[in-house]
Amino acid sequence: MKANKVITGIIGSVIGLLFLAPFYIILTNSFKTKKELFLNTLSLPKGLNFDNYIKAWKELDFIKVFFNSFLITLISIIVIIIFASMAAWMIQRTNNKIANLILYMFIAAMLIPFQSVMLPLVRLMGNLHMLNIPGIIFMYLGFGSSLSIFLYHGFIKSIPRSLDEAATIDGCNSLQTYIYVIFPILKPISITVALLNMVWIWNDYLLPSLTINNEETHTIPLRIFYFFGQYTKQWHLALAGLTLSIIPVIIFYFFAQKQIIESVTAGSVKS
């Protein structure tokens, strides 16, 4: 048994180092000068050169692009949670052939690759004058609803119908039943849905690159792409900019790791 634990520990350590290696390369090289970086990319920097970060911060206009990404991600998650939970609740409670057909359509939509519909979709949204932030939030709602409805539907099955009936007897209409009775119970799976969509939306490059045509509304991944194009031969600056884009997500996970584990566990048990 001890030998098995030692072997498991060694394998786990090796896998952990492999996953940490890219972060080590990005972080250490972001503090180097251009000459140091090209001499040895794996060595530690001779000193902490914050000039790279200062220049990257200014060139990225980091505060603006961070706010754009934060705004798009926050509003998208809120609308996905509201609409997906309401739709899943009604589908599960209706439970007839039409409702089941709608559910299967949402599930089938998860199998359709975005690349197959992106050009017609962007053209349609352009004709409707719904590009940039309003349009991209609307599209995130559409693309994020399928998985979210599927997760909510599985969770809502565990909620007794008697709660809905009791709320109706007390004089609640459907909207009040959802707001005051159903939605508070959905907190664990709502956190799970929020986390899944946050990682996807925050890191998404393809959809913003197609729908955001205003430099003032660039997101972090989009600005990082142009930043790498501008500083292709100056990797020390590009890696400093990349590190800045990673820091907000790391900070979020550091403070929310307990809630993340609890929400994923609760969601998996309930569903």
C-alpha positions as CSV (number, residue, x, y, z in Angstrom):
1,M,0.0,0.0,0.0
2,K,2.8,2.4,0.9
3,A,4.5,1.7,-2.5
4,N,1.2,2.5,-4.3
5,K,1.0,5.8,-2.4
6,V,4.5,6.7,-3.3
7,I,4.0,5.9,-7.0
8,T,0.7,7.8,-7.0
9,G,2.4,10.8,-5.4
10,I,5.3,10.7,-7.9
11,I,2.9,10.5,-10.9
12,G,0.7,13.3,-9.4
13,S,3.8,15.5,-8.9
14,V,5.0,14.9,-12.5
15,I,1.5,15.8,-13.9
16,G,1.4,18.8,-11.7
17,L,4.8,20.1,-12.9
18,L,3.7,19.5,-16.5
19,F,0.6,21.7,-16.0
20,L,2.7,24.4,-14.1
21,A,5.4,24.5,-16.7
22,P,3.6,27.0,-19.1
23,F,2.9,29.3,-16.2
24,Y,6.6,29.2,-15.2
25,I,7.7,30.0,-18.7
26,I,5.2,32.9,-19.1
27,L,5.9,34.4,-15.6
28,T,9.7,34.1,-15.6
29,N,10.1,35.4,-19.2
30,S,7.8,38.4,-18.5
31,F,10.5,39.8,-16.2
32,K,13.4,39.4,-18.6
33,T,14.9,41.7,-21.1
34,K,14.7,40.8,-24.8
35,K,18.3,39.7,-24.7
36,E,17.8,37.5,-21.6
37,L,14.7,35.8,-23.1
38,F,16.4,34.8,-26.4
39,L,19.6,33.5,-24.6
40,N,17.7,31.1,-22.3
41,T,13.9,30.9,-22.0
42,L,14.0,28.4,-19.1
43,S,16.3,30.2,-16.8
44,L,15.3,32.5,-13.9
45,P,15.4,36.3,-14.6
46,K,18.5,38.1,-13.3
47,G,16.1,40.7,-11.7
48,L,12.5,41.7,-11.5
49,N,12.1,44.0,-14.5
50,F,8.7,45.7,-14.0
51,D,9.3,47.9,-17.0
52,N,7.7,45.2,-19.2
53,Y,4.5,45.3,-17.2
54,I,4.4,49.1,-17.1
55,K,4.7,49.3,-20.9
56,A,2.3,46.4,-21.4
57,W,-0.3,48.0,-19.1
58,K,-0.2,51.2,-21.1
59,E,-0.2,49.6,-24.5
60,L,-3.0,47.2,-23.6
61,D,-5.1,50.1,-22.0
62,F,-5.7,47.3,-19.4
63,I,-8.3,49.1,-17.3
64,K,-10.5,49.7,-20.3
65,V,-10.3,46.2,-21.8
66,F,-10.7,44.7,-18.3
67,F,-13.9,46.6,-17.7
68,N,-15.2,45.6,-21.2
69,S,-14.5,41.9,-20.5
70,F,-16.0,42.2,-17.0
71,L,-19.1,43.9,-18.2
72,I,-19.7,41.4,-21.0
73,T,-19.1,38.4,-18.8
74,L,-21.2,39.6,-15.9
75,I,-24.3,40.6,-18.0
76,S,-24.0,37.5,-20.1
77,I,-23.9,35.2,-17.0
78,I,-26.9,37.0,-15.4
79,V,-29.1,36.7,-18.5
80,I,-28.1,33.1,-19.1
81,I,-28.9,32.2,-15.5
82,I,-32.3,33.9,-15.5
83,F,-33.5,32.7,-18.9
84,A,-32.1,29.2,-18.8
85,S,-33.4,28.5,-15.3
86,M,-36.9,29.8,-16.2
87,A,-36.9,27.8,-19.4
88,A,-35.7,24.6,-17.7
89,W,-38.3,25.0,-14.9
90,M,-41.2,25.4,-17.4
91,I,-40.0,22.5,-19.5
92,Q,-39.6,20.2,-16.6
93,R,-42.9,21.1,-15.0
94,T,-44.9,21.0,-18.3
95,N,-43.5,17.6,-19.2
96,N,-45.4,16.9,-22.3
97,K,-44.3,15.9,-25.8
98,I,-43.8,19.5,-27.0
99,A,-41.8,20.3,-23.9
100,N,-39.7,17.2,-24.3
101,L,-39.1,18.1,-28.0
102,I,-37.9,21.6,-27.0
103,L,-35.5,20.1,-24.5
104,Y,-34.2,17.7,-27.1
105,M,-33.7,20.6,-29.5
106,F,-31.6,22.4,-26.9
107,I,-29.5,19.3,-26.2
108,A,-29.0,18.7,-30.0
109,A,-27.9,22.3,-30.3
110,M,-24.9,21.5,-28.1
111,L,-23.6,19.3,-30.9
112,I,-23.6,22.0,-33.5
113,P,-20.1,23.6,-33.8
114,F,-20.0,27.3,-33.7
115,Q,-17.8,27.5,-36.7
116,S,-20.6,26.1,-38.9
117,V,-23.0,29.0,-38.1
118,M,-20.7,31.9,-37.3
119,L,-20.6,33.6,-40.6
120,P,-24.3,33.6,-41.4
121,L,-25.0,34.6,-37.7
122,V,-22.6,37.5,-37.8
123,R,-24.1,38.7,-41.1
124,L,-27.6,38.5,-39.7
125,M,-26.6,40.3,-36.5
126,G,-24.9,43.0,-38.6
127,N,-28.0,43.5,-40.7
128,L,-30.0,43.9,-37.4
129,H,-27.4,46.4,-36.2
130,M,-26.6,44.2,-33.2
131,L,-22.9,44.0,-33.1
132,N,-20.4,45.0,-30.4
133,I,-21.5,44.6,-26.7
134,P,-25.3,44.3,-27.0
135,G,-25.0,41.9,-29.9
136,I,-22.3,39.7,-28.3
137,I,-24.3,39.4,-25.0
138,F,-27.4,38.3,-27.0
139,M,-25.3,35.7,-28.8
140,Y,-23.7,34.4,-25.6
141,L,-27.2,33.9,-24.3
142,G,-28.1,31.8,-27.3
143,F,-24.9,29.7,-27.3
144,G,-24.8,29.3,-23.5
145,S,-28.5,28.4,-23.0
146,S,-28.3,24.8,-24.3
147,L,-25.9,23.4,-21.7
148,S,-27.3,25.6,-19.0
149,I,-30.9,24.5,-19.6
150,F,-29.7,20.9,-19.6
151,L,-28.0,21.3,-16.2
152,Y,-30.9,23.2,-14.7
153,H,-33.4,20.6,-16.0
154,G,-31.6,17.8,-14.3
155,F,-31.4,19.7,-11.0
156,I,-35.1,20.8,-11.0
157,K,-36.2,17.1,-11.2
158,S,-35.1,16.8,-7.6
159,I,-37.4,19.7,-6.5
160,P,-40.8,18.4,-5.4
161,R,-43.8,19.7,-7.4
162,S,-45.6,20.1,-4.0
163,L,-43.6,23.3,-3.5
164,D,-45.0,24.8,-6.7
165,E,-48.5,23.7,-5.6
166,A,-48.1,25.1,-2.1
167,A,-47.0,28.5,-3.6
168,T,-50.1,28.5,-6.0
169,I,-52.4,27.8,-3.0
170,D,-50.8,30.7,-1.2
171,G,-51.7,32.9,-4.1
172,C,-48.5,33.1,-6.1
173,N,-48.6,33.2,-9.9
174,S,-46.0,31.5,-12.0
175,L,-43.5,34.3,-11.9
176,Q,-43.8,34.7,-8.2
177,T,-43.4,31.0,-7.7
178,Y,-40.2,31.1,-9.7
179,I,-38.8,34.1,-8.0
180,Y,-39.6,33.3,-4.4
181,V,-39.7,29.5,-4.3
182,I,-37.8,27.9,-7.2
183,F,-34.9,30.3,-7.9
184,P,-33.4,30.4,-4.3
185,I,-33.3,26.5,-4.3
186,L,-31.3,26.7,-7.6
187,K,-28.3,28.5,-6.0
188,P,-25.9,25.5,-6.1
189,I,-26.5,24.7,-9.8
190,S,-26.6,28.4,-10.6
191,I,-23.1,28.8,-9.3
192,T,-22.0,25.9,-11.4
193,V,-23.6,27.3,-14.5
194,A,-22.1,30.7,-13.8
195,L,-18.6,29.2,-13.4
196,L,-18.8,27.2,-16.6
197,N,-20.0,30.1,-18.6
198,M,-17.5,32.6,-17.0
199,V,-14.5,30.5,-18.0
200,W,-15.8,30.2,-21.6
201,I,-16.9,33.9,-22.0
202,W,-13.9,35.5,-20.3
203,N,-11.4,33.5,-22.4
204,D,-13.4,33.6,-25.7
205,Y,-11.6,35.2,-28.6
206,L,-13.4,34.0,-31.7
207,L,-16.9,35.5,-31.2
208,P,-15.5,38.9,-30.1
209,S,-13.2,39.0,-33.1
210,L,-16.2,38.6,-35.3
211,T,-18.7,40.9,-33.6
212,I,-16.7,43.7,-32.0
213,N,-15.6,46.2,-34.6
214,N,-15.0,49.1,-32.2
215,E,-11.6,49.5,-30.6
216,E,-13.2,51.1,-27.5
217,T,-15.1,47.9,-26.7
218,H,-12.2,45.3,-27.1
219,T,-12.1,42.5,-24.6
220,I,-8.9,41.2,-23.0
221,P,-8.4,38.2,-25.4
222,L,-9.0,40.4,-28.4
223,R,-6.6,43.1,-27.3
224,I,-4.0,40.4,-26.4
225,F,-4.2,39.1,-30.0
226,Y,-3.5,42.5,-31.5
227,F,-0.8,43.1,-28.8
228,F,1.0,39.9,-29.9
229,G,0.7,41.0,-33.5
230,Q,2.3,44.3,-32.6
231,Y,5.0,42.8,-30.4
232,T,5.7,39.5,-32.2
233,K,9.5,40.0,-31.9
234,Q,9.3,41.5,-28.4
235,W,8.1,38.4,-26.4
236,H,9.1,39.9,-23.1
237,L,6.4,42.6,-23.5
238,A,3.9,40.2,-25.0
239,L,4.3,37.8,-22.1
240,A,4.0,40.6,-19.6
241,G,0.7,41.5,-21.2
242,L,-0.4,37.9,-21.2
243,T,0.4,37.6,-17.5
244,L,-1.8,40.7,-16.8
245,S,-4.7,39.0,-18.6
246,I,-4.4,35.9,-16.5
247,I,-4.1,37.6,-13.1
248,P,-7.9,38.5,-12.7
249,V,-9.0,34.8,-13.2
250,I,-6.4,33.5,-10.8
251,I,-7.5,36.0,-8.1
252,F,-11.1,35.0,-8.6
253,Y,-10.4,31.3,-8.3
254,F,-8.2,31.9,-5.2
255,F,-11.0,33.6,-3.3
256,A,-13.9,31.5,-4.7
257,Q,-12.3,28.0,-4.6
258,K,-14.4,26.8,-1.7
259,Q,-17.7,27.9,-3.4
260,I,-16.5,26.4,-6.7
261,I,-15.9,23.0,-5.1
262,E,-19.2,23.1,-3.1
263,S,-21.3,24.2,-6.1
264,V,-19.8,21.6,-8.5
265,T,-20.3,18.8,-5.9
266,A,-23.9,19.9,-5.1
267,G,-24.8,20.2,-8.8
268,S,-23.4,16.8,-9.6
269,V,-25.3,15.1,-6.7
270,K,-28.6,16.9,-7.5
271,S,-28.5,16.3,-11.2
